[in-house]
Amino acid sequence: MSSRDTSENTPEVVSMLPESRPRRSPRLARAQTPQTMAHDKLPVIKNGKDLKITVMAKKDGSIVVVKWIYITADDKVYMGMSRKRPEDISLEEFAAGLVRIDDNEAFAEIPTDTPITIAPGDLTQGGAFIKHPGVKRYETPKELVERGFRFGIQDCGGDGRRAKDQLLEEVLMLEKVSKMPHPYIVRYLGCRTRRGRITSIVLESLEWNLFDYATKKPDDFAQLDKEAFLAGLESAVKFLHSLGLAHNDLSPGNVMLREADDGSLSPVLIDFDSCGPFGGRLLSSGTRGFIESGDPEHYISLKRHDEYAFGCLREWWDKDLEEKLIMEEPEGRVREG
């Protein structure tokens, strides 16, 4: 299902950070005891675009549950749920339905045995993108369960990993990959920490992914140099393989476009939460249409997953617009914004 994009409640991620040299913490502090939430006041939501929303619906479009996340400027995470359509929920109702998620559940502690890059703290608008886990990664707080919302991570389309686990895994993978920067892999600026925990990943800011660019700007997409673009992307994938890693989720949605000073566009590989060493166990199995049907080793990190997906992406490139948009729909589906 889809909701109206013209609604004020249309979610949009707009957090940014200026580009600057990351600093590496000389000493990793132990996690602090989370502050009590007893006296936390519910935040005031002034714009629906500040919400991250997931809609879980049946195939006929009927709503099962709407789940939303609000993250404050100091990285406190709140969740709400409703059985109304998102466009029928007022800002006041969105705010009134919020319940604070404990830091213990929302964020992983800063590791004491692995150096991590701390992103610059002078946050402003523009320059980089702050990535939080998807809405479906957060487990339902007890208060919402008591209100009758018994939807766990698996029910809302997740692969079983909690938000804090997913974020920590991706941070550790980006730390490894970024030691030898590659021109076609997203620039990792570090992570943001608060209260002794990792709260977000900071990456370079890029406007378009390949899927959106192809389907929303088809005339511009047609002007791309297919072979040069795919050669750059393939070099990024082979770089990962040289490190003994497979990406495991290569798809048009995980390839961004970076514009050079001369206006040319090059590929940028993103989304490393499924990336892992060859032979390692995976908790997610890539994107439908870019994974081999019936593969008994979907959940093992393998070089051939990337090779198969790359072949699918090459075929996808030449499909007409309608075919590019077609995706297999499961019985119950999740739309996340």
Secondary structure by P-SEA (a helix, b strand, c coil): ccccccccccccccbbbccccccccccccccccccccccccbbbbcccccbbbbbbbcccccccbbbbbbbcccbbbbbbbbccccccccaaaaaaaccccccccccccccccbbbbbcccccccccbbbbccccccccccaaaaaacccccccccccccccaaaaaaaaaaaaaaaacccccccccccccccccccccbbbbccccccaaaaaaacaaaaaacaaaaaaaaaaaaaaaaaaacccccccccccbbbbbccccbbbbbbcccccccccccccccccccccccccccccccccaaaaaaaaaaaaaaaacccccccbbbbccbbbbcc
